[in-house]
């Protein structure tokens, strides 16, 4: 009976499947100044694996089991599964899936790469290649969101960024990298991205845009001309959502001479009107006391002379206003037909004096 039980137990043990090898999580490789962040990524992977009830062989345990040379080689294998297999050859059949990783950075982003290797099959099950904006709490949030799907072998899902601008042909930079011109459609891994859109003569626009897995994020960028710039005649400005319709046609740039002449016309007209009103009052006062029998007027000779002077000033002012108005009209016609002027006029104030600066080609 005892022999039978022993034999039966031996058969059951032989038939029972061998326990799956532990998941080996290699410490994420990084420059010395980023060891803390790399360690955070390694711990996030370990915590996610333990939450999934998977046995884990950590980097510290590997260090104790592997020769120093193999351990160093393993930490630099990155996405090379053959390199991983070679470095872990001393462990024999204990090797199943292995996680390796790298962490770096550029001016604006953390650059995180992770690989889940199937060593017996000499293949990469899945990988992560993620740019994470260097921002408060962003690294931790994105890291915690990606580790569990990664360890389950899920492919790193992508989203679509669809970008347009009211002025087509604007350059698009995603996290500082030029990716194309508007209108643009690009697949990206889910994350928050800094998108910068710029074009010559227009103010640059910077936005933070979230891209979600299996979704299309559409954004329209409204471009505004820089002060003093004129749109190219061949550029058609698209109408933005909710924006007022813009009239298509050539843009008119009025030269400083138009404003100077126009201002002179208005000022001279105002002066002429003032003296004309004054003259009419003086004339009414003189005529009010006219005696047709004696042919005399009420008032003094000085009042009559003042009225005459005011009338002359009013006539001169109106003449100046008329001339300035003609000059203004001529300059407006030239601006419309010839485009921006070659000569630029600007006010200059300083040192207790004022003047006008004229520049350009003559």
C-alpha positions as CSV (number, residue, x, y, z in Angstrom):
1,X,0.0,0.0,0.0
2,X,2.8,2.4,0.9
3,X,4.6,1.6,-2.3
4,X,1.4,2.3,-4.3
5,X,0.9,5.7,-2.6
6,X,4.5,6.6,-3.2
7,X,4.3,5.7,-6.8
8,X,1.0,7.6,-7.2
9,X,2.5,10.7,-5.6
10,X,5.5,10.5,-7.9
11,X,3.3,10.3,-11.0
12,X,1.3,13.4,-9.8
13,X,4.4,15.4,-9.1
14,X,5.8,14.4,-12.5
15,X,2.5,15.5,-14.2
16,X,2.3,18.8,-12.3
17,X,3.5,21.7,-14.5
18,X,6.7,23.3,-13.4
19,X,6.3,26.8,-11.8
20,X,6.7,29.6,-14.3
21,X,10.1,31.4,-14.1
22,X,10.0,34.7,-12.2
23,X,9.8,37.9,-14.2
24,X,13.3,39.4,-14.2
25,X,13.2,43.2,-13.9
26,X,16.6,44.7,-14.7
27,X,17.4,48.1,-13.2
28,X,16.6,50.8,-15.7
29,X,19.8,52.1,-17.2
30,X,20.4,55.9,-17.1
31,X,23.1,58.6,-16.8
32,X,24.4,59.1,-13.3
33,X,22.5,62.4,-12.8
34,X,19.2,60.6,-13.4
35,X,19.7,57.5,-11.2
36,X,16.9,58.6,-8.9
37,X,14.3,58.8,-11.7
38,X,15.5,55.6,-13.2
39,X,15.1,53.9,-9.8
40,X,11.6,55.3,-9.6
41,X,10.8,53.6,-13.0
42,X,12.3,50.3,-11.7
43,X,10.2,50.4,-8.5
44,X,7.1,51.2,-10.5
45,X,7.7,48.1,-12.6
46,X,8.3,45.9,-9.6
47,X,5.2,47.2,-7.8
48,X,3.0,46.6,-10.9
49,X,4.3,43.1,-11.2
50,X,3.6,42.3,-7.6
51,X,0.1,43.7,-7.9
52,X,-0.4,41.3,-10.7
53,X,0.7,38.4,-8.4
54,X,3.7,37.7,-10.6
55,X,6.9,36.3,-9.0
56,X,9.7,38.9,-9.5
57,X,13.5,38.6,-9.6
58,X,14.8,42.1,-8.9
59,X,18.1,43.7,-10.0
60,X,19.5,43.3,-6.5
61,X,18.9,39.6,-6.5
62,X,20.4,39.3,-10.0
63,X,23.5,41.1,-8.8
64,X,24.0,38.4,-6.2
65,X,23.5,35.5,-8.8
66,X,25.4,36.8,-11.8
67,X,29.1,37.4,-12.4
68,X,29.9,41.1,-12.4
69,X,30.7,41.1,-16.1
70,X,27.3,39.5,-17.1
71,X,25.4,41.9,-14.8
72,X,27.1,44.9,-16.3
73,X,26.4,43.6,-19.8
74,X,22.8,43.0,-19.0
75,X,22.2,46.5,-17.8
76,X,23.2,47.8,-21.3
77,X,21.3,45.3,-23.4
78,X,18.4,47.7,-24.0
79,X,16.1,46.1,-26.7
80,X,18.6,43.3,-27.8
81,X,17.1,40.0,-26.7
82,X,20.1,38.0,-27.8
83,X,22.2,40.2,-25.5
84,X,19.8,39.5,-22.7
85,X,19.9,35.7,-23.3
86,X,23.7,35.8,-23.3
87,X,24.1,37.8,-20.1
88,X,21.6,35.4,-18.3
89,X,22.9,32.2,-19.7
90,X,24.3,31.1,-16.3
91,X,20.7,31.0,-14.9
92,X,19.7,28.3,-17.4
93,X,16.0,27.4,-17.5
94,X,15.2,30.0,-14.8
95,X,14.9,32.7,-17.4
96,X,11.5,33.5,-19.0
97,X,10.5,37.1,-19.4
98,X,12.9,39.9,-18.8
99,X,12.3,43.7,-18.5
100,X,15.1,46.1,-19.6
101,X,14.9,49.8,-19.8
102,X,16.7,53.1,-20.6
103,X,16.0,56.6,-19.3
104,X,17.5,59.8,-20.8
105,X,16.4,63.3,-21.5
106,X,16.6,66.2,-23.9
107,X,16.0,69.9,-23.3
108,X,12.2,69.4,-22.7
109,X,11.5,65.7,-22.3
110,X,12.3,62.6,-20.3
111,X,13.0,59.8,-22.8
112,X,11.8,56.5,-21.4
113,X,12.2,53.2,-23.3
114,X,11.1,49.8,-21.9
115,X,11.3,46.3,-23.5
116,X,9.6,43.1,-22.4
117,X,11.7,40.2,-23.7
118,X,10.6,36.6,-24.1
119,X,14.1,35.0,-23.8
120,X,13.1,31.4,-24.7
121,X,11.5,32.7,-27.9
122,X,14.2,35.3,-28.5
123,X,11.6,38.0,-29.2
124,X,10.4,41.3,-27.8
125,X,6.8,40.9,-26.5
126,X,6.1,44.7,-26.3
127,X,8.0,47.9,-25.9
128,X,7.5,51.5,-24.8
129,X,9.1,54.5,-26.4
130,X,7.8,57.5,-24.6
131,X,8.6,61.2,-24.4
132,X,7.4,62.7,-21.1
133,X,7.4,66.5,-20.7
134,X,9.7,67.6,-17.9
135,X,7.0,69.0,-15.7
136,X,5.8,68.7,-12.1
137,X,4.2,65.3,-11.4
138,X,4.0,64.5,-15.2
139,X,6.7,61.9,-15.1
140,X,5.2,60.0,-12.2
141,X,1.7,60.1,-13.7
142,X,2.7,58.9,-17.1
143,X,5.0,56.2,-15.7
144,X,2.3,54.7,-13.4
145,X,-0.2,54.7,-16.3
146,X,2.0,52.7,-18.7
147,X,3.7,50.0,-16.6
148,X,0.8,47.7,-16.0
149,X,-0.4,47.4,-19.6
150,X,3.3,47.0,-20.6
151,X,3.8,44.1,-18.3
152,X,0.6,42.5,-19.5
153,X,2.1,42.5,-23.0
154,X,-0.3,45.0,-24.4
155,X,1.0,47.0,-27.4
156,X,1.6,50.7,-26.6
157,X,-1.6,52.2,-28.0
158,X,-1.4,55.3,-30.0
159,X,-3.6,58.3,-30.6
160,X,-3.8,60.7,-33.5
161,X,-3.0,64.5,-33.4
162,X,-4.8,66.3,-36.1
163,X,-3.6,69.9,-36.4
164,X,-4.7,72.8,-38.7
165,X,-4.0,76.5,-38.7
166,X,-5.8,79.5,-40.1
167,X,-2.7,80.1,-42.2
168,X,-1.6,76.9,-43.9
169,X,2.0,75.9,-44.1
170,X,3.0,76.8,-40.6
171,X,5.8,74.7,-39.0
172,X,4.7,72.3,-36.2
173,X,7.1,71.4,-33.4
174,X,6.1,68.6,-31.0
175,X,8.1,68.7,-27.8
176,X,10.7,70.8,-29.6
177,X,11.0,68.5,-32.7
178,X,9.9,69.7,-36.1
179,X,7.3,67.1,-37.3
180,X,5.8,68.9,-40.4
181,X,3.6,71.7,-41.7
182,X,-0.1,72.4,-41.2
183,X,-2.5,70.8,-42.0
184,X,-0.9,67.8,-40.2
185,X,-2.0,64.4,-38.9
186,X,0.4,62.3,-36.9
187,X,0.2,59.2,-34.7
188,X,1.6,59.7,-31.2
189,X,1.8,57.7,-28.0
190,X,-0.7,58.9,-25.4
191,X,0.8,61.7,-23.4
192,X,0.7,65.5,-23.0
193,X,2.7,67.3,-25.6
194,X,4.0,70.8,-26.0
195,X,3.0,71.9,-29.5
196,X,4.5,75.0,-31.1
197,X,3.2,76.4,-34.3
198,X,5.1,79.2,-36.1
199,X,5.3,80.9,-39.4
200,X,7.3,83.8,-40.8
201,X,5.5,87.2,-40.1
202,X,3.1,85.5,-37.6
203,X,3.2,85.3,-33.8
204,X,4.2,81.8,-32.6
205,X,1.5,79.8,-30.8
206,X,2.4,77.3,-28.0
207,X,-0.1,74.9,-26.5
208,X,-0.1,71.9,-24.3
209,X,-2.2,69.2,-26.0
210,X,-3.3,65.8,-24.6
211,X,-3.2,62.8,-26.9
212,X,-5.4,59.9,-25.8
213,X,-5.1,56.2,-26.8
214,X,-7.2,55.2,-29.8
215,X,-8.6,58.7,-30.2
216,X,-8.1,61.6,-32.5
217,X,-7.3,65.0,-30.9
218,X,-8.2,67.8,-33.3
219,X,-6.9,71.3,-32.8
220,X,-7.1,74.5,-34.9
221,X,-4.5,77.1,-34.3
222,X,-5.4,80.7,-35.1
223,X,-2.4,82.7,-36.4
224,X,-2.1,86.4,-35.9
225,X,0.2,88.7,-37.9
226,X,3.0,90.4,-36.0
227,X,2.5,94.1,-35.6
228,X,3.6,96.0,-38.8
229,X,3.7,92.8,-40.9
230,X,1.6,92.3,-44.1
231,X,0.3,88.9,-45.2
232,X,1.6,87.5,-48.4
233,X,-0.8,88.0,-51.2
234,X,-0.9,84.3,-52.1
235,X,-1.9,83.3,-48.5
236,X,-5.6,82.5,-48.0
237,X,-6.6,82.8,-44.4
238,X,-9.0,80.1,-43.3
239,X,-11.9,80.9,-41.0
240,X,-11.6,79.5,-37.5
241,X,-14.5,77.9,-35.7
242,X,-16.7,80.5,-34.1
243,X,-14.6,83.3,-35.6
244,X,-16.1,86.1,-37.7
245,X,-15.8,85.6,-41.4
246,X,-12.8,87.3,-42.9
247,X,-13.1,89.1,-46.2
248,X,-10.7,87.6,-48.7
249,X,-8.7,90.1,-50.8
250,X,-5.5,92.0,-50.7
251,X,-4.4,93.5,-47.5
252,X,-4.0,97.3,-47.5
253,X,-1.1,98.9,-45.5
254,X,-1.4,102.7,-45.0
255,X,2.0,104.4,-44.9
256,X,2.9,106.9,-42.2
257,X,2.6,109.7,-44.7
258,X,-1.2,109.0,-45.0
259,X,-1.6,109.4,-41.3
260,X,0.5,112.6,-41.2
261,X,-1.3,114.2,-44.2
262,X,-4.7,113.1,-42.9
263,X,-3.9,114.5,-39.4
264,X,-2.8,117.8,-40.9
265,X,-6.0,118.0,-42.9
266,X,-8.2,117.4,-39.8
267,X,-6.1,119.8,-37.7
268,X,-6.2,122.6,-40.3
269,X,-9.9,122.1,-40.9
270,X,-10.5,122.4,-37.1
271,X,-8.5,125.6,-36.9
272,X,-10.3,127.0,-39.9
273,X,-13.7,126.2,-38.5
274,X,-12.8,127.8,-35.2
275,X,-11.7,131.1,-36.8
276,X,-14.7,131.0,-39.1
277,X,-17.1,130.8,-36.2
278,X,-15.2,133.6,-34.4
279,X,-15.4,135.8,-37.6
280,X,-19.1,135.1,-38.0
281,X,-19.7,136.3,-34.4
282,X,-17.7,139.4,-34.9
283,X,-19.4,140.1,-38.3
284,X,-22.8,139.7,-36.7
285,X,-21.8,142.1,-33.9
286,X,-20.7,144.8,-36.4
287,X,-23.8,144.4,-38.7
288,X,-26.1,144.4,-35.8
289,X,-25.5,148.1,-35.2
290,X,-25.5,149.3,-38.8
291,X,-27.2,152.6,-39.4
292,X,-28.3,152.9,-43.1
293,X,-28.9,156.6,-42.9
294,X,-25.6,157.5,-41.4
295,X,-23.9,154.5,-43.0
296,X,-22.1,153.7,-39.8
297,X,-21.5,150.4,-37.9
298,X,-21.6,149.6,-34.2
299,X,-18.2,148.7,-32.9
300,X,-14.6,150.0,-33.2
301,X,-12.1,149.9,-36.0
302,X,-10.0,147.4,-34.0
303,X,-13.0,145.0,-33.9
304,X,-13.4,145.3,-37.7
305,X,-9.6,144.7,-38.3
306,X,-9.8,141.7,-35.9
307,X,-12.7,140.3,-37.8
308,X,-10.8,140.7,-41.1
309,X,-7.8,138.9,-39.7
310,X,-9.8,136.0,-38.4
311,X,-11.5,135.7,-41.8
312,X,-8.0,135.5,-43.5
313,X,-6.8,132.9,-41.0
314,X,-9.9,130.8,-41.6
315,X,-9.4,131.0,-45.4
316,X,-5.8,130.0,-45.1
317,X,-6.6,127.1,-42.7
318,X,-9.3,125.8,-45.0
319,X,-6.9,126.0,-48.0
320,X,-4.3,124.0,-46.0
321,X,-6.9,121.4,-45.0
322,X,-8.0,121.0,-48.6
323,X,-4.4,120.6,-49.8
324,X,-3.7,118.0,-47.1
325,X,-6.8,116.2,-48.0
326,X,-5.7,115.9,-51.6
327,X,-2.3,114.7,-50.5
328,X,-3.9,112.1,-48.3
329,X,-6.1,110.8,-51.1
330,X,-3.1,110.5,-53.4
331,X,-1.1,108.6,-50.8
332,X,-3.9,106.2,-50.1
333,X,-4.2,105.5,-53.9
334,X,-0.4,104.8,-54.0
335,X,-0.6,102.5,-51.0
336,X,-3.4,100.5,-52.5
337,X,-1.8,100.1,-55.9
338,X,1.9,99.8,-54.9
339,X,1.8,98.1,-51.5
340,X,3.9,99.0,-48.5
341,X,6.0,102.2,-49.0
342,X,9.7,102.2,-49.3
343,X,10.0,105.3,-47.1
344,X,9.1,104.9,-43.4
345,X,8.3,107.8,-41.2
346,X,8.2,107.6,-37.4
347,X,8.0,110.1,-34.5
348,X,11.2,110.6,-32.4
349,X,11.2,112.2,-28.9
350,X,14.1,112.7,-26.6
351,X,16.5,115.2,-25.0
352,X,13.7,117.7,-24.5
353,X,12.9,117.9,-28.2
354,X,10.7,116.1,-30.7
355,X,11.0,115.4,-34.4
356,X,10.4,112.9,-37.2
357,X,12.7,110.1,-38.4
358,X,12.5,109.2,-42.0
359,X,14.1,106.0,-43.4
360,X,14.0,103.6,-46.2
361,X,15.0,103.6,-49.8
362,X,14.6,106.8,-51.9
